[in-house]
Amino acid sequence: MHEEKIKLPEPVLKGKISFEEVLYKRRSVRKFKNGFLNLKQVAQLLWACYGITDKRGFKTTPSAGATYPLEIYLIAGDVSELKSGVYKYLPDEHSLIKIIDKDIRRELMELSLRQKFIKEAQITIVITADFKRTTSYYGDRGIMYVHMEAGHSGQNIYLQAEALGLGTVAVGAFNETQVSKLLNLPKNEKVLYIFPIGFK
Ligand SMILES: Cc1cc2nc3c(=O)[nH]c(=O)nc-3n(C[C@H](O)[C@H](O)[C@H](O)COP(=O)(O)O)c2cc1C
């Protein structure tokens, strides 16, 4: 499939709620209301997760040796201005490229211990990693570094969701091999973390 890139709206750098209040209010959300997210909200979440914040290519997350091993995928279900499907986030261009042309939320839910909220959330962000980018510098210790970085990214999603008045939950319980197949991921990437996001 040869898809056009979708340029995302630029992230905003000011919110309606204080950082301290966001920290205080953040809670995992497992029940989502119906509705459609807009592209601005989705773009803001992806940027918070792994977007560029510096001309040198540095990002919202710290990264051991700035090796940036993570890749970010968007599973779009109910988003106005975006067809349902799976997209890869391209941080350097703050854009999306479509890789699968159908709504896979139900299948993802089935591969994640049938945690029902996964099919109900408007979107899911999936964090994967190419470990070699980090282990080629740090050896086996790099494995831990990659996991730590995914945690940073995940916390950014949690906090940005809260700041937007949305909810999310970290999901670690899923069948890695099957989810990899479902997303058609390259062999060098491993699925680490799943974040369904939606209206709470
Ligand atoms: C690594 C990790 C994996 C998790 N996996 C799941 C999961 O598969 N399903 C789920 O409902 N919650 C999952 N959670 C969310 C925790 O249950 C939740 O963070 C915890 O109960 C504390 O609640 P809070 O996030 O509202 O503070 C996970 C959290 C972490 C950090």
PDBQT file of the ligand as one rigid body, heavy atoms in Angstrom, charges set to zero:
ROOT
HETATM    1  C1  LIG A 301       3.294  -2.142  33.342  1.00  0.00    +0.000 C 
HETATM    2  C2  LIG A 301       1.820  -1.983  33.619  1.00  0.00    +0.000 A 
HETATM    3  C3  LIG A 301       0.914  -2.866  33.047  1.00  0.00    +0.000 A 
HETATM    4  C4  LIG A 301      -0.460  -2.712  33.250  1.00  0.00    +0.000 A 
HETATM    5  N1  LIG A 301      -1.324  -3.556  32.616  1.00  0.00    +0.000 NA
HETATM    6  C5  LIG A 301      -2.668  -3.393  32.799  1.00  0.00    +0.000 A 
HETATM    7  C6  LIG A 301      -3.591  -4.192  32.075  1.00  0.00    +0.000 A 
HETATM    8  O1  LIG A 301      -3.233  -5.059  31.276  1.00  0.00    +0.000 OA
HETATM    9  N2  LIG A 301      -4.917  -3.965  32.288  1.00  0.00    +0.000 N 
HETATM   10  C7  LIG A 301      -5.373  -2.998  33.133  1.00  0.00    +0.000 A 
HETATM   11  O2  LIG A 301      -6.595  -2.852  33.271  1.00  0.00    +0.000 OA
HETATM   12  N3  LIG A 301      -4.513  -2.201  33.813  1.00  0.00    +0.000 NA
HETATM   13  C8  LIG A 301      -3.175  -2.354  33.659  1.00  0.00    +0.000 A 
HETATM   14  N4  LIG A 301      -2.287  -1.509  34.295  1.00  0.00    +0.000 N 
HETATM   15  C9  LIG A 301      -2.807  -0.375  35.099  1.00  0.00    +0.000 C 
HETATM   16  C10 LIG A 301      -2.729  -0.632  36.602  1.00  0.00    +0.000 C 
HETATM   17  O3  LIG A 301      -3.669  -1.595  36.975  1.00  0.00    +0.000 OA
HETATM   18  C11 LIG A 301      -2.986   0.706  37.366  1.00  0.00    +0.000 C 
HETATM   19  O4  LIG A 301      -1.999   1.645  37.006  1.00  0.00    +0.000 OA
HETATM   20  C12 LIG A 301      -2.985   0.485  38.865  1.00  0.00    +0.000 C 
HETATM   21  O5  LIG A 301      -4.113  -0.249  39.268  1.00  0.00    +0.000 OA
HETATM   22  C13 LIG A 301      -2.962   1.817  39.641  1.00  0.00    +0.000 C 
HETATM   23  O6  LIG A 301      -4.083   2.635  39.316  1.00  0.00    +0.000 OA
HETATM   24  P1  LIG A 301      -3.946   4.090  38.692  1.00  0.00    +0.000 P 
HETATM   25  O7  LIG A 301      -3.213   3.974  37.391  1.00  0.00    +0.000 OA
HETATM   26  O8  LIG A 301      -5.357   4.565  38.537  1.00  0.00    +0.000 OA
HETATM   27  O9  LIG A 301      -3.174   4.929  39.662  1.00  0.00    +0.000 OA
HETATM   28  C14 LIG A 301      -0.922  -1.662  34.093  1.00  0.00    +0.000 A 
HETATM   29  C15 LIG A 301      -0.003  -0.764  34.671  1.00  0.00    +0.000 A 
HETATM   30  C16 LIG A 301       1.346  -0.911  34.434  1.00  0.00    +0.000 A 
HETATM   31  C17 LIG A 301       2.306   0.092  35.030  1.00  0.00    +0.000 C 
ENDROOT
TORSDOF 0
